[in-house]
Amino acid sequence: MVGTSLVETGVVDGDRYLEAVRTLARLHGATRYFAHRRESAEKLHRLAVETGLEVVRPTSPWN
């Protein structure tokens, strides 16, 4: 799955986002979550613990 920073910008509620990610991961058999560079460490930790997804935080020279 590919992440988004919509929770951090206040567009999407954090609890609803977590539930949506959990549901989509289960439906599609996802095992990894590729984090957006602006996603908070706290949200990503919660997401990993509560969904079982492996969170991958890509690195690039533009970060």
MORA-V967597 format. One line per field, one symbol per residue. psi: psi as a letter, one per 30 degrees, with the letter a starting at -180 (. if undefined). A space follows every 10 residues. Layout:
psi=???
//
This chain:
psi=lkllgfeefg ekkeeeeeee eeeeeeeggk fkjjkkffkk eeeeeeeeef fgkjkkjkkl fg.
//
